């Protein structure tokens, strides 16, 4: 039997790659092969989705207005929110 080794002992790049692969569904068990391209791609996509969600959530809002409910936001304001532009009514 092969001795067990830590998968993150190769260096910092391997550590980050493993974390991204785990976002994509890689389980990192002892006898699993290294993560493949598809798993890393899924992890990068999920990481990008997190980054977009955080940027939308932390975008500048008007101080004197309450946030819109989803039912009252029209398509123009929804696009403005998605790309980070302030609403025209601010």
Backbone as numpy.savetxt, mean C-alpha at the origin, in Angstrom:
# Nx Ny Nz CAx CAy CAz Cx Cy Cz
19.39 -33.59 6.88 18.56 -32.41 6.88 19.44 -31.16 6.88
18.93 -30.15 6.19 19.67 -28.89 6.14 19.43 -28.11 7.42
20.44 -27.40 7.87 20.22 -26.56 9.07 19.31 -25.39 8.72
18.50 -25.00 9.69 17.60 -23.87 9.48 18.41 -22.59 9.43
18.01 -21.69 8.52 18.68 -20.40 8.44 17.62 -19.31 8.38
18.01 -18.17 8.84 17.10 -17.04 8.84 17.05 -16.45 7.44
15.85 -16.25 6.90 15.72 -15.72 5.54 16.14 -14.26 5.45
16.13 -13.53 6.54 16.47 -12.11 6.51 17.94 -11.86 6.82
18.76 -12.89 6.91 20.16 -12.70 7.29 21.02 -12.23 6.13
20.49 -12.18 4.91 21.30 -11.80 3.75 21.57 -10.31 3.70
20.74 -9.48 4.25 20.96 -8.04 4.21 19.67 -7.28 4.21
19.78 -5.96 4.22 18.57 -5.14 4.32 17.67 -5.24 3.08
18.25 -5.36 1.89 17.42 -5.47 0.69 16.58 -6.74 0.72
17.19 -7.84 1.16 16.45 -9.10 1.27 15.33 -8.99 2.30
15.57 -8.22 3.35 14.53 -8.03 4.37 13.33 -7.30 3.79
13.58 -6.21 3.05 12.48 -5.46 2.46 11.77 -6.26 1.38
12.51 -6.98 0.59 11.89 -7.81 -0.45 11.00 -8.88 0.17
11.45 -9.46 1.26 10.64 -10.47 1.94 9.37 -9.85 2.51
9.47 -8.65 3.07 8.28 -7.99 3.61 7.28 -7.65 2.51
7.77 -7.20 1.35 6.89 -6.91 0.22 6.24 -8.19 -0.28
7.03 -9.27 -0.34 6.47 -10.55 -0.78 5.41 -11.06 0.19
5.59 -10.78 1.47 4.59 -11.20 2.45 3.30 -10.41 2.28
3.39 -9.15 1.84 2.18 -8.40 1.50 1.45 -9.05 0.34
2.21 -9.70 -0.55 1.62 -10.35 -1.71 1.15 -11.76 -1.46
1.30 -12.27 -0.25 0.79 -13.58 0.07 1.84 -14.63 0.35
3.12 -14.27 0.31 4.18 -15.22 0.60 4.18 -15.54 2.09
4.27 -16.82 2.44 4.14 -17.24 3.83 5.46 -17.34 4.58
6.58 -17.44 3.88 7.92 -17.47 4.47 8.10 -18.61 5.47
7.62 -19.79 5.12 7.84 -20.94 5.98 9.24 -21.48 5.74
9.70 -22.37 6.58 11.08 -22.85 6.52 11.41 -23.53 5.19
10.51 -24.30 4.64 10.82 -25.08 3.44 10.24 -24.48 2.17
9.75 -23.25 2.22 9.23 -22.59 1.03 10.37 -22.10 0.14
10.19 -22.16 -1.17 11.20 -21.59 -2.06 11.18 -20.06 -1.95
12.17 -19.39 -2.50 12.15 -17.92 -2.46 10.92 -17.36 -3.18
10.49 -16.16 -2.83 9.29 -15.59 -3.46 9.52 -15.35 -4.95
8.47 -15.54 -5.72 8.56 -15.36 -7.16 8.12 -13.97 -7.60
8.16 -13.77 -8.91 7.82 -12.46 -9.47 6.38 -12.06 -9.20
5.46 -13.00 -9.34 4.04 -12.67 -9.17 3.73 -12.26 -7.73
4.33 -12.94 -6.77 4.08 -12.62 -5.36 4.65 -11.25 -5.04
5.84 -10.95 -5.54 6.43 -9.64 -5.30 5.60 -8.56 -6.00
5.11 -8.84 -7.21 4.27 -7.88 -7.92 2.99 -7.60 -7.14
2.36 -8.64 -6.61 1.15 -8.44 -5.81 1.45 -7.60 -4.57
2.59 -7.87 -3.94 2.98 -7.09 -2.76 3.23 -5.64 -3.09
3.91 -5.37 -4.22 4.16 -3.98 -4.63 2.85 -3.26 -4.95
1.91 -3.97 -5.57 0.61 -3.38 -5.88 -0.13 -3.04 -4.60
-0.09 -3.92 -3.65 -0.78 -3.68 -2.39 -0.12 -2.53 -1.62
1.21 -2.47 -1.64 1.93 -1.38 -0.99 1.59 -0.04 -1.64
1.48 -0.03 -2.96 1.09 1.18 -3.67 -0.33 1.60 -3.29
-1.23 0.63 -3.18 -2.60 0.95 -2.76 -2.63 1.57 -1.36
-1.80 1.05 -0.46 -1.70 1.63 0.88 -1.22 3.08 0.80
-0.19 3.31 -0.03 0.36 4.66 -0.15 -0.66 5.64 -0.72
-1.43 5.20 -1.71 -2.47 6.06 -2.29 -3.55 6.35 -1.25
-3.95 5.35 -0.51 -4.96 5.56 0.53 -4.50 6.52 1.61
-3.25 6.42 2.00 -2.71 7.33 3.01 -2.63 8.75 2.47
-2.22 8.88 1.21 -2.13 10.23 0.65 -3.52 10.86 0.49
-4.52 10.08 0.16 -5.88 10.61 0.07 -6.38 10.99 1.45
-6.11 10.16 2.43 -6.59 10.43 3.78 -5.91 11.61 4.44
-4.67 11.90 4.05 -3.96 13.00 4.69 -3.94 14.26 3.84
-4.74 14.28 2.77 -4.75 15.46 1.90 -5.38 16.65 2.64
-5.08 17.82 2.15 -5.54 19.04 2.80 -7.06 19.14 2.72
-7.68 19.50 3.82 -9.13 19.68 3.87 -9.43 21.09 4.32
-10.59 21.57 3.99 -11.02 22.91 4.41 -11.28 22.89 5.90
-10.87 23.94 6.59 -11.01 23.97 8.04 -12.43 24.25 8.48
-13.19 24.96 7.67 -14.52 25.37 8.12 -15.65 24.52 7.53
-15.32 23.44 6.85 -16.36 22.61 6.24 -16.29 21.19 6.76
-17.45 20.59 6.87 -17.51 19.18 7.24 -17.21 18.33 6.00
-16.60 17.16 6.18 -16.37 16.31 5.01 -17.69 15.83 4.41
-17.70 15.66 3.10 -18.90 15.19 2.41 -19.18 13.74 2.76
-20.45 13.40 2.78 -20.80 11.99 2.82 -20.67 11.45 1.42
-20.46 10.16 1.29 -20.22 9.58 -0.03 -21.39 9.80 -0.97
-22.61 9.89 -0.46 -23.76 10.07 -1.32 -23.88 11.47 -1.89
-23.22 12.46 -1.27 -23.37 13.84 -1.72 -22.19 14.34 -2.55
-21.17 13.56 -2.73 -20.01 13.99 -3.51 -20.31 13.75 -4.98
-20.22 14.80 -5.78 -20.45 14.61 -7.20 -19.16 14.11 -7.87
-19.24 13.78 -9.13 -18.10 13.16 -9.80 -16.91 14.11 -9.91
-17.15 15.41 -10.09 -16.04 16.35 -10.19 -15.26 16.41 -8.87
-15.98 16.50 -7.74 -15.31 16.55 -6.45 -14.62 15.23 -6.13
-15.20 14.10 -6.56 -14.56 12.82 -6.31 -13.23 12.74 -7.05
-13.18 13.22 -8.29 -11.93 13.22 -9.03 -10.93 14.16 -8.36
-11.39 15.30 -7.89 -10.49 16.22 -7.19 -9.92 15.58 -5.93
-10.74 14.83 -5.20 -10.25 14.16 -4.00 -9.23 13.08 -4.35
-9.47 12.35 -5.44 -8.56 11.28 -5.80 -7.19 11.79 -6.24
-7.15 12.93 -6.91 -5.85 13.43 -7.37 -5.26 14.45 -6.42
-5.91 14.73 -5.31 -5.34 15.57 -4.27 -5.58 17.06 -4.43
-6.49 17.47 -5.31 -6.79 18.88 -5.47 -7.84 19.30 -4.45
-7.74 20.52 -3.93 -8.79 20.98 -3.01 -10.08 21.22 -3.76
-11.17 21.11 -3.06 -12.47 21.33 -3.68 -12.63 22.79 -4.06
-13.40 23.08 -5.09 -13.57 24.45 -5.59 -14.35 25.31 -4.58
-15.10 24.70 -3.66 -15.93 25.45 -2.72 -15.19 25.82 -1.45
-13.91 25.51 -1.33 -13.14 25.81 -0.11 -12.88 27.28 0.03
